[in-house]
Every structure is written in C-alpha cells, then in structure tokens.
Amino acid sequence: MNGGGNNGEGRGNGGGRDNGPSWWQYGAAAAALTATAGTIYYLTRQPQPVESDTTVAQSKQQRQGVLSTLGDLLEPLANNSTKMEDAISRSSVPVSPNITNLNALLADIYVRYIALKREDFRLHYRVFTEVFSQIHNNMKEVDKYYNRYSSNVQFAGSHYDRLRIKKPDEFDVDIVIDLPVNLRRDSNVNESDIIIEPNFPGFVQLRAGVQYQKLLVRDGLDCLINRTAHEWLDEKNYILRSKFTNWFKSVGNRALNLFPKRGYLPACCVDGVSYSIRTSESGPAWTLIIEAPNFKLDVDLVPALRFPEDRCLEANVIRPIPPECRREYWMVVPKPNKGGNTIHDEKRSWRIALQDQEKQFLNNTYQLRQTIRFLKKFRDSQNMNGIASYYIKTLFLLECAELQEKNESHIWQTSDMATLFKRMLRKFYMALEKKEIPYFWNRRHNLIGSVNQSLINEYKTKVQQLLSVLDDSYNYKQVAKYLLDDNEYNEYRFLL
C-alpha cells in the first residue's frame, strides 16, 4: 500500500489535471482517477527552530489553530462530487460493448473493471474522513507530543498519484511529525541539529546533533513534551525508526481506546451505520481495518519526518530535481533497509520519499497515468505480487525522463492507448530480463534486485505471452484474458 511505507495531484504551480485531448478521442475511456486529483494538504506549517519557551508556546498555539480545522476541511471534500473528476458512475457503463479494435477493447475494459465507481468512492471517502478525523483528534488528546508536532497530513500512494484502480478500498496517509529542532543544515554539517547520513542509495540514517541531544535540559517545562523525541535515540544518538514507529502506534492504540465499542472492537458511527475498527501492522504503516456488512476499508497511516528540499544532496539524491518539480520539503519514512551490510543499516535506516517531486514530474503527461493503470491491472490479474506499484511507477518515471531528454514527450499525447500499452509492456519485459528497475533518484539502487529469480522468470513468461497476443492484430480480443482475473473474464467473455 503505502508508497512511503511499502513501496505513492499536483500542489502549487503545475499541480492541476493533465491537459490535452480526452482519451475518449482515442477510442478509450475517461482518464483521470479519483477525487484525490490535486494535492490534498489538509494541514501545512513551516517548521520553526525552538529557541525559547516563548517560541515553543507560540508554535504550539499556531499548530493547534491549524490542526483544529481538519474536520472542517475533510467534510466538504467528502461531499464535493466535483473532486471526483473522472471517476465514473455505474450507470455510464454500457450494457453491451461495441468493440471493433484493440483501443475499443481497452476502453471497455477500463470502464467496467479498472475505473473507480463514483458511488463506491463517495461511501469509502465519507467513512474515511469521519474515522480519520476522529482518530486524529483522539491522538492529539492522548499524547502531548503528537498534539504539538503532528503538522501535516496528506494522501500518499495510488490515490495521491491518481493511479488507484478498481475499488477505493485502500487509502494511504502520511502524517508528518515535526521535531523540536532546526531541520536546516548548518554551515558546518556536523553542527546541524540533525545530521543526514546516506548509508545506501534510497536510504538515510539520522544522527542527532548537539541541540537535539540537549532536549532534556534546554527547553525548561517543554522538555516534558520534547523528551519523547529524545527517547527515539540510541546510544550513538541515531534516531531509531523502530522507537519512532512504536511510539506512533502506541498513540494510535490509545486513541482507539477512546472510541465506543462494537462488541470487543472500537467502532465509529457514520450516517447511522456502525463501522468496527481493528488494526494490523505492515512495515512502517499502522493499518486501520474499517468494516461493516458488505464494506471493508484499509487505511495505512505512516508517520514521516521531513527536511527542506535543499538537503536532498546530503541524502545522496543524485538525479537533479527539475525546477518545475521542486517542492519545499522531502520526507523520510521509517522503512528498514533490508539490503544493508550491518544490523545498524536496518535499525537506523529511513527510506527517502520524494513523492511530491515525483508527482510533479508526472504532470502534463496526458495518457501516461492511464497506461500505468492498465499495467497495474495486468499485474494484479496475473498475480505478480512481487512487483510493487511503486516499481511500475518508477518504470514510467524513467521513461518520462528519457523522453524528455530526447524531446519526445509528445508521445504521451499523440499515441493511442494500445500503442502506449505495448510500448510500456515491452519496457517491463526488458526490466525483468535484466532483473533491474533502477531507483529513479539514484540508479545504484535496484528496486527488484531482491525479488526471487524464479518469480522473475514466471513474470517474464506472462508478459511475453501478452506481448505475443498484442502483436496479433486479428486476435486482439484475447488481451482480455490477461487483463482480467478469472471471475471477470468468465463474465466478460459473453459480452465479446
């Protein structure tokens, strides 16, 4: 799920929807994904260095004022149908398809089996906003550090990137937790309040500087709150991701205890329906599983730290961030580096998350997102579980960069969907053949390097089979066998 966690709408300038011809003009279906088009930043705040008790008090007051508006912001978003952009209504799906070529087939499969349905989205988003706003407020109530330093909440993953397919039943949410120190780099990096140490491409370690180490003695009464951040340090003054996530999950569990019970589980009533809430853990995410009869929604909550964008170079981000993609901050999430050389590489590692910058990179690429959705649907239907959604997105980021260098970005606008799908499926096959999908920001990190070779071989066979069908213009309807799972195809073949 979570891009920042397990693997995930523009903000500011250049953050709107893709421009250009509608995919329907190419014989395909509506292109954009969900109501999450446009970056949804519920809360924004500039982190300030803590210089005095007065500064801390002012900062606290400002934060509480901003955080208190969360419920007011979520409610209109949940009920504003214009936010759903091109999610489609079930009534718009034709009873009988009119399929005369591959583009028409892809268009029909899209509206039936890939596009989010507006009715589902309204319900799932309504339940999400109500449950999340309550648990977020409860977390502030039970923990003083969270109340003061939880500063920014945003969607992540497929909803944030407008790449969600089929059902809106999984949401990824990043919650930025600020630190009571200056996040900016000192002129002498070793004197910074936090020292960023790249220990592996795509990962960093975070070492506390002098001011961070002095949290227990420098802040007067506020040290009672700020000591939480001090407790995340190990004996060498590195911020341990495990201590950070354990604290976050404990805050969440204490917040759930404030909910009324449905049987033995916490519950939340939304529009007269009682939804039970249970939890699970996966990587850095704390997952809420929200259920009612004929309803299930998984919400991955991932805590994150953020740094000013000009500190990217310290994190060994080699690819330059284009000016139009620059954002104010980048984040790290507490994901272990399992490919490290020592136990410390796993315990102290934080994964780099440049999802805001990546999102800007994909803007104004016309049918690129639609092509990603088809590749994701193929991956899901063929049970290629070793290929995370972020790996697929990375393939497209790399292709985007290559086309920009060649001044050929117009391909995303001028090619039809069948051509683009075949093009990127071949790119996928080549990546499997090499067993390499380089991390976009530092090519020395191979995203699929740890995937079992037998799985890679299995996936190559499936991709090659679909490519063979795509190359047979007289047999194009067989493409449906690969894009649909067994139940979907058994239903669909009677319409062909």
C-alpha positions as CSV (number, residue, x, y, z in Angstrom):
1,M,0.0,0.0,0.0
2,N,1.9,3.0,1.2
3,G,4.3,4.4,-1.2
4,G,6.2,5.9,1.6
5,G,5.7,2.8,3.6
6,N,5.8,-0.2,1.4
7,N,6.5,0.9,-1.9
8,G,2.6,6.7,-3.9
9,E,-2.2,15.7,-7.6
10,G,-0.3,18.4,-8.0
11,R,0.3,21.0,-5.4
12,G,1.0,24.6,-6.2
13,N,2.0,25.6,-9.7
14,G,1.7,22.9,-12.3
15,G,-0.4,20.8,-10.0
16,G,-3.7,20.5,-11.9
17,R,-5.1,17.8,-14.0
18,D,-3.4,16.6,-17.2
19,N,-4.2,18.7,-20.2
20,G,-4.8,17.8,-23.8
21,P,-7.2,15.5,-25.7
22,S,-9.5,13.2,-23.8
23,W,-8.8,9.6,-24.1
24,W,-12.3,9.1,-25.4
25,Q,-11.0,10.9,-28.5
26,Y,-8.6,8.0,-29.0
27,G,-11.4,5.4,-28.5
28,A,-10.7,4.9,-24.8
29,A,-12.3,5.7,-21.5
30,A,-12.1,8.6,-19.1
31,A,-8.5,9.1,-18.0
32,A,-8.2,10.6,-14.5
33,L,-8.7,8.5,-11.4
34,T,-10.3,9.9,-8.3
35,A,-11.3,12.7,-6.1
36,T,-7.8,13.0,-4.9
37,A,-6.6,14.8,-8.0
38,G,-4.9,17.9,-6.9
39,T,-2.6,17.5,-3.9
40,I,-4.7,17.4,-0.7
41,Y,-2.8,19.0,2.0
42,Y,-5.1,19.3,5.0
43,L,-2.6,20.9,7.2
44,T,0.5,23.0,6.4
45,R,3.0,24.6,8.6
46,Q,6.6,25.8,8.3
47,P,8.8,24.1,11.0
48,Q,10.5,26.6,13.2
49,P,13.6,26.1,15.3
50,V,12.9,26.0,19.0
51,E,14.8,28.9,20.5
52,S,12.9,29.7,23.7
53,D,9.9,28.8,25.8
54,T,8.0,31.7,24.2
55,T,8.8,30.4,20.7
56,V,7.6,26.9,21.7
57,A,4.4,28.3,23.1
58,Q,3.7,30.4,20.0
59,S,4.4,27.4,17.8
60,K,2.1,25.3,19.8
61,Q,-0.7,27.8,19.6
62,Q,-0.3,28.1,15.8
63,R,-0.3,24.3,15.4
64,Q,-3.4,23.8,17.4
65,G,-5.2,26.5,15.4
66,V,-4.3,24.8,12.2
67,L,-5.0,21.3,13.3
68,S,-8.4,22.2,14.7
69,T,-9.6,22.9,11.1
70,L,-9.0,19.3,10.0
71,G,-12.6,18.2,10.4
72,D,-13.9,21.4,8.6
73,L,-11.6,20.6,5.7
74,L,-12.4,16.9,5.4
75,E,-16.2,17.2,5.4
76,P,-16.6,19.3,2.3
77,L,-14.1,17.2,0.4
78,A,-16.1,14.1,1.2
79,N,-19.3,15.6,-0.2
80,N,-17.9,17.5,-3.1
81,S,-18.6,15.4,-6.2
82,T,-16.5,17.7,-8.4
83,K,-13.4,16.4,-6.6
84,M,-14.1,13.0,-8.1
85,E,-13.2,14.3,-11.5
86,D,-13.4,11.3,-13.9
87,A,-14.4,8.6,-11.5
88,I,-17.4,7.2,-13.4
89,S,-21.0,6.3,-12.4
90,R,-22.1,2.7,-12.8
91,S,-25.0,3.9,-14.9
92,S,-22.5,5.1,-17.5
93,V,-21.2,1.6,-18.2
94,P,-22.7,0.4,-21.5
95,V,-24.8,-2.7,-21.3
96,S,-23.3,-4.1,-24.5
97,P,-19.8,-3.2,-25.7
98,N,-19.1,-2.1,-29.3
99,I,-15.6,-3.5,-29.8
100,T,-14.0,-3.2,-33.2
101,N,-10.3,-2.9,-32.4
102,L,-7.8,-3.1,-29.5
103,N,-8.4,0.5,-28.4
104,A,-12.1,-0.1,-28.1
105,L,-11.4,-3.2,-26.1
106,L,-9.2,-1.4,-23.7
107,A,-11.7,1.4,-23.4
108,D,-14.5,-1.0,-22.5
109,I,-12.3,-3.0,-20.0
110,Y,-11.4,0.3,-18.4
111,V,-14.9,1.5,-17.7
112,R,-16.0,-1.9,-16.5
113,Y,-13.1,-3.2,-14.5
114,I,-10.5,-0.5,-13.9
115,A,-12.2,2.9,-13.3
116,L,-13.3,3.8,-9.8
117,K,-17.0,4.0,-9.5
118,R,-18.4,7.2,-8.1
119,E,-20.9,5.6,-5.8
120,D,-18.1,3.5,-4.2
121,F,-15.8,6.4,-3.8
122,R,-18.4,8.6,-2.1
123,L,-19.1,5.9,0.5
124,H,-15.5,4.9,1.2
125,Y,-14.3,8.5,1.3
126,R,-17.1,9.5,3.6
127,V,-16.2,6.7,6.0
128,F,-12.5,7.5,5.8
129,T,-12.9,11.2,6.6
130,E,-15.1,10.5,9.6
131,V,-13.0,7.8,11.1
132,F,-9.7,9.5,10.4
133,S,-10.7,12.9,11.7
134,Q,-11.9,11.3,15.0
135,I,-8.8,9.2,15.5
136,H,-6.5,12.1,14.6
137,N,-8.3,14.3,17.2
138,N,-8.1,11.5,19.7
139,M,-4.4,11.1,19.1
140,K,-3.9,14.7,19.9
141,E,-5.9,14.3,23.1
142,V,-3.9,11.3,24.4
143,D,-0.4,12.5,23.5
144,K,1.1,15.9,24.1
145,Y,3.9,15.5,21.7
146,Y,1.6,14.4,18.9
147,N,-0.7,17.3,19.7
148,R,2.1,19.8,19.3
149,Y,4.2,18.3,16.5
150,S,1.8,16.5,14.1
151,S,1.9,19.1,11.5
152,N,0.9,17.9,8.0
153,V,-1.4,15.2,6.8
154,Q,-1.6,14.1,3.2
155,F,-2.7,11.3,1.0
156,A,0.1,9.1,-0.4
157,G,0.3,6.1,-2.7
158,S,-2.1,5.4,-5.6
159,H,-4.8,7.9,-4.5
160,Y,-2.3,10.7,-4.2
161,D,-0.8,9.8,-7.6
162,R,-4.2,9.4,-9.2
163,L,-3.4,5.8,-10.1
164,R,-5.9,3.8,-8.0
165,I,-7.8,1.1,-9.9
166,K,-11.0,-0.9,-9.4
167,K,-12.0,-0.1,-5.8
168,P,-11.3,2.8,-3.5
169,D,-10.9,0.4,-0.6
170,E,-7.3,1.3,0.4
171,F,-6.1,4.7,1.5
172,D,-2.5,5.6,2.3
173,V,-2.0,8.6,4.6
174,D,1.3,10.2,5.6
175,I,1.4,12.1,8.9
176,V,4.4,14.4,9.2
177,I,5.8,14.5,12.8
178,D,7.9,17.5,13.3
179,L,10.9,17.7,15.6
180,P,11.7,20.4,18.2
181,V,14.9,21.3,16.5
182,N,16.1,23.2,13.4
183,L,15.8,21.0,10.3
184,R,18.1,23.1,8.2
185,R,21.7,22.3,7.5
186,D,24.3,24.3,9.5
187,S,27.2,25.8,7.6
188,N,29.2,23.0,9.2
189,V,27.1,20.0,8.6
190,N,28.4,18.2,11.7
191,E,26.9,21.1,13.8
192,S,23.4,20.7,12.4
193,D,20.7,19.8,14.8
194,I,20.1,16.7,12.6
195,I,22.8,15.2,10.5
196,I,21.7,13.2,7.4
197,E,24.0,10.3,6.6
198,P,23.4,8.3,3.4
199,N,24.2,4.7,4.0
200,F,22.6,3.1,1.0
201,P,21.0,4.5,-2.2
202,G,17.4,5.4,-1.3
203,F,18.0,5.3,2.5
204,V,19.5,7.5,5.1
205,Q,20.4,7.4,8.8
206,L,19.6,10.4,11.0
207,R,22.0,11.4,13.7
208,A,21.1,13.9,16.5
209,G,23.3,16.9,16.7
210,V,24.1,18.9,19.9
211,Q,20.8,20.7,20.2
212,Y,18.8,17.5,19.7
213,Q,20.9,15.8,22.3
214,K,20.2,18.6,24.8
215,L,16.4,18.4,24.6
216,L,16.1,17.2,28.2
217,V,18.0,20.2,29.6
218,R,17.4,23.1,27.2
219,D,13.7,23.6,27.0
220,G,12.5,24.2,30.6
221,L,9.0,22.8,31.2
222,D,8.7,21.9,27.5
223,C,11.3,19.2,28.0
224,L,8.4,17.1,29.5
225,I,6.9,17.1,26.0
226,N,10.1,17.1,23.9
227,R,11.6,14.2,25.8
228,T,9.5,12.0,23.5
229,A,11.8,12.8,20.6
230,H,14.9,12.3,22.8
231,E,13.6,8.7,23.6
232,W,13.9,7.8,19.9
233,L,17.7,8.0,20.1
234,D,20.0,5.0,20.5
235,E,23.3,5.0,22.4
236,K,25.1,6.6,19.4
237,N,22.4,9.3,19.1
238,Y,20.8,7.9,15.9
239,I,17.0,8.2,15.6
240,L,15.8,4.6,15.6
241,R,12.9,4.0,13.3
242,S,11.6,1.2,15.5
243,K,11.3,3.5,18.5
244,F,9.6,6.2,16.4
245,T,7.0,3.8,14.9
246,N,6.4,2.1,18.2
247,W,5.6,5.5,19.8
248,F,3.3,6.4,16.8
249,K,1.4,3.1,17.0
250,S,1.1,3.4,20.8
251,V,-0.5,6.8,20.4
252,G,-2.9,5.4,17.8
253,N,-3.9,2.5,20.0
254,R,-4.5,4.8,23.0
255,A,-6.6,7.0,20.7
256,L,-8.7,4.0,19.6
257,N,-9.4,3.2,23.3
258,L,-11.5,6.5,23.4
259,F,-13.9,5.1,20.8
260,P,-17.1,3.4,21.8
261,K,-17.1,-0.4,21.4
262,R,-18.9,-2.6,19.0
263,G,-18.5,-6.0,20.7
264,Y,-14.8,-6.1,21.6
265,L,-13.8,-3.6,18.9
266,P,-13.7,0.2,18.7
267,A,-16.5,1.5,16.5
268,C,-17.4,4.7,14.7
269,C,-20.9,5.6,13.5
270,V,-21.2,7.2,10.1
271,D,-24.6,8.2,8.7
272,G,-26.3,5.7,11.0
273,V,-24.0,2.8,10.2
274,S,-21.6,1.4,12.8
275,Y,-18.2,0.6,11.5
276,S,-15.8,-1.6,13.6
277,I,-12.1,-0.7,13.6
278,R,-9.3,-3.2,14.1
279,T,-5.6,-2.8,13.4
280,S,-2.7,-4.5,11.8
281,E,1.0,-3.6,11.1
282,S,2.9,-3.8,7.9
283,G,6.3,-2.2,7.5
284,P,6.2,1.3,8.8
285,A,2.4,1.5,8.4
286,W,-0.2,1.3,11.2
287,T,-3.2,0.0,9.4
288,L,-6.8,0.7,10.3
289,I,-9.2,-2.0,9.0
290,I,-12.7,-0.4,9.0
291,E,-15.6,-2.9,8.5
292,A,-19.3,-3.1,8.3
293,P,-21.6,-5.6,6.5
294,N,-20.5,-5.6,2.8
295,F,-17.9,-3.0,3.5
296,K,-14.2,-3.0,4.1
297,L,-11.6,-0.2,4.0
298,D,-7.9,-0.4,4.8
299,V,-6.2,2.8,5.8
300,D,-2.4,2.8,6.1
301,L,-1.2,5.5,8.5
302,V,2.5,6.2,8.1
303,P,4.4,8.6,10.3
304,A,7.1,10.6,8.5
305,L,9.8,13.2,9.1
306,R,10.5,15.9,6.6
307,F,13.5,18.1,5.6
308,P,14.0,21.1,3.4
309,E,14.5,20.2,-0.2
310,D,17.9,21.7,-0.3
311,R,19.2,18.9,1.9
312,C,18.5,16.3,-0.8
313,L,22.1,16.2,-1.8
314,E,23.0,15.1,1.7
315,A,20.7,12.1,1.2
316,N,22.6,11.0,-1.9
317,V,19.9,12.1,-4.3
318,I,21.9,12.1,-7.5
319,R,19.3,12.9,-10.1
320,P,18.7,16.7,-10.2
321,I,15.2,17.8,-9.3
322,P,13.9,19.8,-12.3
323,P,12.9,23.4,-11.4
324,E,9.3,22.8,-12.2
325,C,9.2,19.7,-9.9
326,R,10.8,21.4,-6.9
327,R,8.8,21.4,-3.7
328,E,9.6,22.9,-0.3
329,Y,10.2,19.6,1.5
330,W,11.0,15.9,1.1
331,M,10.3,13.2,3.6
332,V,11.7,10.1,5.1
333,V,9.6,7.2,6.4
334,P,10.7,4.5,8.9
335,K,11.2,1.6,6.4
336,P,14.1,-0.8,7.2
337,N,17.0,-1.2,4.7
338,K,17.0,-5.0,4.5
339,G,19.7,-4.8,1.9
340,G,22.2,-3.2,4.3
341,N,25.5,-4.7,5.4
342,T,25.1,-4.5,9.2
343,I,22.3,-4.7,11.7
344,H,22.5,-0.9,12.1
345,D,21.7,-0.5,8.5
346,E,18.3,-1.9,9.2
347,K,17.6,-0.5,12.7
348,R,18.7,3.1,11.8
349,S,17.6,3.3,8.2
350,W,14.9,5.6,6.9
351,R,13.6,5.4,3.3
352,I,13.7,8.6,1.2
353,A,10.3,9.7,0.0
354,L,10.2,12.2,-2.8
355,Q,6.6,11.6,-3.7
356,D,5.7,15.3,-4.1
357,Q,8.6,15.8,-6.6
358,E,7.6,12.6,-8.4
359,K,4.1,13.7,-8.8
360,Q,5.1,17.0,-10.3
361,F,7.3,15.0,-12.7
362,L,4.3,13.1,-14.0
363,N,2.2,16.2,-14.5
364,N,1.1,17.2,-18.1
365,T,1.9,13.7,-19.4
366,Y,-1.6,13.2,-20.8
367,Q,-2.2,9.4,-21.1
368,L,0.8,8.2,-19.0
369,R,-1.4,7.7,-15.9
370,Q,-3.9,5.7,-17.9
371,T,-1.1,3.4,-19.2
372,I,0.1,2.8,-15.7
373,R,-3.4,1.8,-14.7
374,F,-3.5,-0.9,-17.4
375,L,-0.1,-2.2,-16.4
376,K,-1.2,-2.4,-12.8
377,K,-4.4,-4.2,-13.8
378,F,-2.4,-6.7,-15.7
379,R,0.0,-7.2,-12.7
380,D,-3.0,-7.7,-10.4
381,S,-4.9,-10.1,-12.6
382,Q,-1.7,-12.2,-13.2
383,N,-0.9,-12.4,-9.5
384,M,2.5,-10.7,-10.0
385,N,2.7,-9.8,-6.3
386,G,6.4,-9.3,-6.3
387,I,6.1,-6.2,-8.4
388,A,5.0,-3.3,-6.2
389,S,3.0,-0.4,-7.6
390,Y,6.0,1.9,-6.9
391,Y,8.2,-0.3,-9.2
392,I,5.7,0.2,-12.0
393,K,5.5,3.9,-11.4
394,T,9.3,4.0,-11.5
395,L,9.4,2.4,-14.9
396,F,7.3,5.3,-16.1
397,L,9.3,7.9,-14.3
398,L,12.4,6.6,-16.0
399,E,10.7,6.6,-19.4
400,C,9.4,10.1,-18.9
401,A,12.9,11.3,-18.1
402,E,14.3,9.6,-21.2
403,L,11.7,11.0,-23.5
404,Q,12.2,14.5,-22.1
405,E,15.9,14.2,-22.8
406,K,15.1,13.2,-26.4
407,N,12.4,15.9,-26.7
408,E,9.9,13.2,-27.4
409,S,7.4,13.8,-24.5
410,H,4.7,14.4,-27.1
411,I,4.4,10.6,-27.4
412,W,2.1,10.6,-24.3
413,Q,-0.2,12.9,-26.2
414,T,-0.1,11.7,-29.8
415,S,0.0,7.9,-29.4
416,D,-3.2,5.9,-28.9
417,M,-3.6,3.7,-25.8
418,A,-2.9,0.4,-27.5
419,T,0.5,1.7,-28.7
420,L,1.4,3.1,-25.3
421,F,0.4,0.0,-23.5
422,K,2.5,-2.2,-25.8
423,R,5.4,0.2,-25.5
424,M,5.5,0.1,-21.7
425,L,4.8,-3.6,-21.5
426,R,8.0,-4.2,-23.6
427,K,9.8,-1.9,-21.2
428,F,8.5,-4.0,-18.4
429,Y,9.7,-7.2,-20.1
430,M,13.2,-5.7,-20.6
431,A,13.4,-4.7,-16.9
432,L,12.5,-8.3,-16.0
433,E,15.1,-9.6,-18.5
434,K,17.8,-7.5,-16.8
435,K,16.2,-8.1,-13.4
436,E,16.6,-4.4,-12.8
437,I,14.4,-1.4,-12.2
438,P,16.7,1.4,-11.0
439,Y,15.5,3.7,-8.3
440,F,14.6,6.9,-10.0
441,W,16.7,9.3,-7.8
442,N,19.7,7.1,-7.6
443,R,20.2,4.3,-10.2
444,R,22.6,2.4,-7.9
445,H,19.6,1.0,-6.1
446,N,17.9,-1.8,-7.9
447,L,14.2,-2.0,-6.8
448,I,13.7,-5.6,-7.9
449,G,17.2,-6.8,-7.0
450,S,15.9,-8.9,-4.1
451,V,12.9,-10.5,-6.0
452,N,13.3,-14.2,-6.3
453,Q,14.7,-15.2,-9.7
454,S,12.0,-18.0,-10.2
455,L,9.4,-15.3,-9.7
456,I,11.1,-13.1,-12.2
457,N,11.1,-15.9,-14.8
458,E,7.4,-16.6,-14.1
459,Y,6.6,-12.9,-14.7
460,K,8.7,-12.8,-17.9
461,T,6.7,-15.7,-19.3
462,K,3.4,-14.0,-18.5
463,V,4.5,-10.7,-20.1
464,Q,5.8,-12.4,-23.2
465,Q,2.5,-14.2,-23.7
466,L,0.6,-11.0,-23.6
467,L,3.1,-9.3,-25.9
468,S,2.5,-12.1,-28.4
469,V,-1.2,-11.6,-28.3
470,L,-0.8,-7.8,-28.7
471,D,1.3,-8.4,-31.8
472,D,-1.5,-10.4,-33.4
473,S,-3.9,-7.8,-34.7
474,Y,-6.5,-10.5,-35.6
475,N,-6.6,-11.9,-32.1
476,Y,-6.8,-8.8,-30.1
477,K,-9.8,-9.8,-28.0
478,Q,-7.7,-12.4,-26.3
479,V,-6.0,-9.5,-24.5
480,A,-9.0,-9.6,-22.1
481,K,-7.7,-12.9,-20.8
482,Y,-4.6,-11.3,-19.4
483,L,-6.1,-8.0,-18.2
484,L,-8.9,-9.7,-16.3
485,D,-8.9,-12.2,-13.4
486,D,-10.7,-15.5,-13.9
487,N,-14.1,-14.3,-12.5
488,E,-14.0,-11.1,-14.5
489,Y,-13.1,-12.9,-17.7
490,N,-15.8,-15.6,-17.3
491,E,-18.3,-12.7,-17.0
492,Y,-16.8,-10.6,-19.8
493,R,-16.3,-13.2,-22.5
494,F,-20.1,-13.5,-23.0
495,L,-20.1,-9.8,-24.0
496,L,-17.3,-10.1,-26.6
